Amino acid sequence: MSAHTILRYATWVIGPEAAPEAPEILHVLACTTCSAASEATEEFEGARDWAFQHSGRNPSHTGHRETVTRFWRAAPLN
């Protein structure tokens, strides 16, 4: 028995996952001075509040980096 492979060229698109059960976008803010970080949260305000508290306790820690996790879906363009 022989195996056959079929190749076809297709145009693909990618975009944010739109399924109702898709995970929410997650936000994390990390201090660029000491690398302490907020918990991942669906609400940006939770990460922002952590950054305010961290800078308040550590006045020289004023820089923060945001990491956003967003789920995407690729599909062939019909």
C-alpha positions as CSV (number, residue, x, y, z in Angstrom):
1,M,0.0,0.0,0.0
2,S,1.4,3.4,-0.9
3,A,0.6,6.7,0.8
4,H,-0.3,9.8,-1.2
5,T,0.2,13.4,-0.2
6,I,-1.9,16.1,-1.6
7,L,-0.5,19.6,-1.5
8,R,-2.5,22.7,-2.3
9,Y,-1.7,26.3,-1.9
10,A,-4.1,28.3,0.1
11,T,-4.3,31.8,1.5
12,W,-4.6,31.9,5.3
13,V,-5.9,34.7,7.6
14,I,-5.3,35.1,11.3
15,G,-7.3,37.1,13.8
16,P,-8.3,37.3,17.5
17,E,-10.2,34.2,18.6
18,A,-13.9,35.0,18.3
19,A,-15.4,31.8,19.7
20,P,-17.7,32.4,22.7
21,E,-15.5,30.0,24.8
22,A,-12.3,31.7,23.9
23,P,-10.1,32.8,26.9
24,E,-10.1,36.4,27.8
25,I,-7.1,38.7,27.1
26,L,-4.7,38.6,30.0
27,H,-2.6,41.6,31.3
28,V,0.6,41.5,33.3
29,L,2.7,44.5,34.4
30,A,6.3,43.9,35.4
31,C,8.7,46.3,37.1
32,T,11.7,47.0,34.9
33,T,13.9,47.7,37.9
34,C,13.4,44.5,39.9
35,S,11.3,42.2,37.6
36,A,8.5,41.8,40.2
37,A,5.2,41.4,38.4
38,S,1.5,41.5,38.9
39,E,-0.7,38.4,38.5
40,A,-2.1,37.8,35.1
41,T,-5.6,39.4,35.1
42,E,-8.4,39.8,32.6
43,E,-9.0,43.4,33.8
44,F,-6.1,45.8,33.1
45,E,-7.0,47.8,36.2
46,G,-5.9,45.0,38.4
47,A,-2.4,45.0,36.9
48,R,-2.4,48.8,36.9
49,D,-3.3,48.9,40.6
50,W,-0.4,46.5,41.4
51,A,2.0,48.8,39.5
52,F,0.8,51.8,41.6
53,Q,1.2,49.9,44.8
54,H,4.7,48.6,43.8
55,S,5.9,52.1,42.8
56,G,4.4,53.5,46.0
57,R,6.4,51.0,48.1
58,N,9.5,51.4,46.0
59,P,9.7,55.0,44.8
60,S,12.6,54.5,42.5
61,H,10.7,51.7,40.6
62,T,8.8,53.8,38.1
63,G,9.2,51.8,34.9
64,H,6.8,48.9,34.0
65,R,6.5,46.6,31.0
66,E,3.1,45.3,30.0
67,T,2.7,41.7,28.6
68,V,-0.6,41.0,26.9
69,T,-1.7,37.5,26.1
70,R,-4.4,37.4,23.4
71,F,-5.6,34.2,21.7
72,W,-5.6,34.1,17.9
73,R,-7.1,31.7,15.3
74,A,-5.7,30.9,11.9
75,A,-7.9,29.7,9.1
76,P,-7.8,29.2,5.4
77,L,-9.5,32.1,3.5
78,N,-12.4,30.7,1.5
